[in-house]
């Protein structure tokens, strides 16, 4: 009887641990988390001023292209750090991504969001002390640039999330932020934004599946025009977003 009781206790602890991970996952995806994602438009503001995005259909196409680029270029970095959430892997992939992002605007946006995410995660998820320790060491040494994709994979991996969930979450955050930017640029209203997000979700799932579990050696740009447009953001006469 005692063995049965111990088994039930272990089962309850396992169930409780899984439930707590879900709460952490939801908090990580919550827009209230101050990671600075809403300060960036993923080049949408520059595309709008260049008249590349002027209609709802243009916006939908742009969001899909952003997701395609995110999946092909950044998802491999998220996956790699999630599978090996340690200091050595993080530093290596951060340096590699820093070399691959030739667009200065995009590079600065990535480091700003990654640095904010690492700061918030180290403070919020105190049950994972390695986050605070790794952040402190990185700040002291200056060895990393804190790019967002590797930091996201690192945080999620240390919190114990599943690899597929982590990669879908990264695609979701990207979709959420670019559509939010479209709302503030008056390209779509709040209700229209919600409808658009729901309509694009099946495509986001297909793209997530397409680029999921890929090695960083396969990372590539599939929509280079987006990278070019985002690079023009710093030349805009007036701008609402940082990128």
C-alpha positions in Angstrom: 0.0 0.0 0.0 2.9 2.4 0.8 4.4 1.7 -2.6 1.1 2.6 -4.2 0.8 5.8 -2.2 4.3 6.8 -3.2 3.5 6.2 -6.9 0.4 8.3 -6.6 2.5 11.1 -4.9 5.0 11.0 -7.8 2.2 11.1 -10.3 0.7 14.1 -8.6 4.0 15.9 -8.5 4.6 15.2 -12.2 1.2 16.5 -13.1 1.7 19.6 -11.0 5.1 20.2 -12.6 3.5 19.9 -16.0 0.8 22.3 -15.1 3.2 24.9 -13.8 5.2 24.6 -17.0 2.0 25.5 -18.9 1.5 28.6 -16.8 5.1 29.6 -17.5 4.6 29.0 -21.2 1.5 31.2 -21.3 3.3 34.0 -19.4 6.2 33.8 -21.8 3.8 34.4 -24.7 1.7 37.0 -22.9 1.9 40.4 -24.5 2.2 42.0 -21.1 5.7 40.6 -20.7 8.0 43.6 -21.2 10.3 42.2 -23.8 10.0 45.1 -26.3 8.5 43.2 -29.1 5.8 45.8 -29.8 8.5 48.4 -30.5 9.3 46.7 -33.8 7.3 46.3 -37.0 9.5 43.7 -38.8 10.0 46.2 -41.6 6.2 46.8 -42.0 6.5 50.5 -41.4 9.1 50.9 -44.1 7.1 48.7 -46.5 4.0 50.8 -45.9 5.8 54.1 -46.6 7.4 52.5 -49.7 3.8 51.7 -50.8 4.6 48.0 -50.9 1.8 47.4 -48.4 -1.3 49.4 -49.0 -4.3 47.0 -48.8 -5.5 44.2 -46.5 -4.3 41.6 -49.1 -0.9 43.2 -49.2 -0.8 43.0 -45.4 -1.8 39.4 -45.4 0.9 38.6 -47.9 3.5 40.5 -45.9 2.7 38.7 -42.7 3.0 35.3 -44.5 6.4 36.3 -45.9 7.6 37.5 -42.5 6.6 34.1 -41.1 8.4 32.3 -44.0 11.5 34.2 -43.3 11.3 33.6 -39.6 10.9 29.9 -40.1 13.7 29.5 -42.6 16.3 31.8 -40.9 15.5 31.9 -37.2 13.7 28.7 -36.3 16.9 26.6 -36.7 18.5 28.8 -34.0 15.6 28.5 -31.7 15.5 24.7 -32.1 19.3 24.3 -31.6 19.4 26.3 -28.4 16.2 24.6 -27.1 17.7 21.2 -27.6 21.0 22.2 -25.9 20.2 25.0 -23.5 23.8 25.5 -22.2 26.2 28.4 -22.3 28.5 27.0 -24.9 25.7 26.4 -27.5 24.1 29.7 -26.8 27.4 31.7 -27.3 28.2 29.8 -30.5 24.8 30.3 -32.1 24.6 33.9 -31.0 27.9 34.7 -32.8 26.8 32.7 -35.8 23.5 34.6 -36.1 25.2 37.9 -35.6 27.4 37.2 -38.6 24.4 36.1 -40.7 22.2 39.1 -40.0 23.7 41.6 -42.5 20.8 44.0 -42.1 21.9 46.5 -39.4 18.3 47.4 -38.5 17.2 43.8 -38.1 20.4 43.0 -36.2 19.8 45.8 -33.7 16.1 44.8 -33.3 17.1 41.2 -32.6 19.7 42.1 -30.0 17.3 44.6 -28.3 14.5 42.0 -28.0 16.8 39.2 -27.0 18.5 41.3 -24.3 15.1 42.4 -22.9 13.8 38.8 -23.0 16.8 37.5 -21.1 16.6 40.3 -18.5 12.9 39.6 -17.9 13.3 35.8 -17.9 16.1 36.0 -15.4 14.0 38.1 -13.1 10.6 36.3 -13.5 11.6 32.6 -13.7 13.7 32.6 -10.5 13.2 28.9 -10.1 15.7 28.6 -12.9 18.8 30.3 -11.4 21.0 29.4 -14.4 19.2 32.1 -16.4 20.4 34.8 -14.1 23.9 33.3 -13.8 24.3 33.0 -17.6 23.0 36.5 -18.2 25.4 37.9 -15.6 28.4 36.1 -17.1 27.4 37.2 -20.6 27.1 40.8 -19.5 30.5 40.7 -17.7 32.4 39.1 -20.6 30.6 40.8 -23.5 30.8 37.5 -25.3 27.3 37.5 -26.7 25.0 40.0 -28.5 21.8 38.5 -27.0 20.1 37.8 -30.3 16.4 37.0 -29.8 16.1 33.6 -31.5 18.9 31.9 -29.5 17.7 33.5 -26.3 14.1 32.4 -26.9 15.3 28.8 -27.4 17.6 29.0 -24.4 14.9 30.3 -22.1 12.2 27.8 -23.2 14.7 24.9 -23.1 15.7 25.7 -19.6 12.0 26.0 -18.6 11.5 22.4 -19.9 9.2 23.1 -22.9 8.9 20.6 -25.7 10.9 21.4 -28.9 7.8 21.5 -31.2 5.9 23.8 -28.7 8.9 26.1 -28.5 9.2 26.5 -32.3 5.4 27.1 -32.7 5.6 29.6 -29.9 8.3 31.6 -31.7 6.2 31.7 -34.9 3.2 32.8 -32.9 5.1 35.6 -31.2 6.3 36.8 -34.5 2.8 36.7 -36.1 1.3 38.5 -33.0 3.9 41.3 -33.1 3.7 42.1 -36.8 -0.1 42.1 -36.8 0.0 44.3 -33.7 2.3 46.7 -35.6 -0.2 46.7 -38.5 -2.9 47.8 -36.0 -0.9 50.7 -34.7 0.0 51.8 -38.3 -3.8 51.9 -39.1 -3.4 49.2 -41.8 -6.1 47.2 -40.0 -8.5 47.7 -37.1 -8.4 45.6 -33.8 -11.2 43.3 -34.9 -9.7 43.0 -38.4 -6.4 42.1 -36.8 -7.9 39.3 -34.8 -9.6 38.0 -37.9 -6.4 38.2 -39.9 -4.5 36.3 -37.2 -7.0 33.5 -37.1 -6.9 33.3 -40.9 -3.1 33.2 -41.1 -2.8 30.6 -38.3 -3.2 27.5 -40.5 -0.5 28.9 -42.8 1.7 29.6 -39.8 1.2 26.0 -38.7 2.2 24.8 -42.2 5.3 27.0 -42.2 6.2 25.8 -38.7 6.0 22.2 -39.7 8.0 22.9 -42.9 10.9 24.5 -41.1 10.7 22.7 -37.8 13.7 20.7 -36.4 16.2 22.0 -38.9 19.9 22.3 -38.2 21.5 25.8 -38.2 23.4 24.8 -41.3 20.1 24.9 -43.2 19.2 28.4 -42.0 18.6 30.8 -45.0 16.7 33.8 -46.2 13.6 32.9 -48.3 12.2 36.5 -48.8 15.3 38.8 -49.2 13.1 41.7 -50.2 11.8 41.9 -46.6 15.4 42.2 -45.4 16.1 45.0 -47.9 12.9 46.9 -46.9 13.6 46.6 -43.2 17.1 48.0 -43.8 15.6 51.2 -45.2 13.7 51.8 -41.9 16.5 54.0 -40.5 16.2 56.3 -43.5 12.5 57.1 -42.9 11.8 60.8 -42.2 9.3 60.0 -39.5 8.8 56.6 -37.9 6.7 55.1 -35.1 8.8 51.9 -34.6 12.4 51.1 -33.9 12.6 48.7 -36.9 
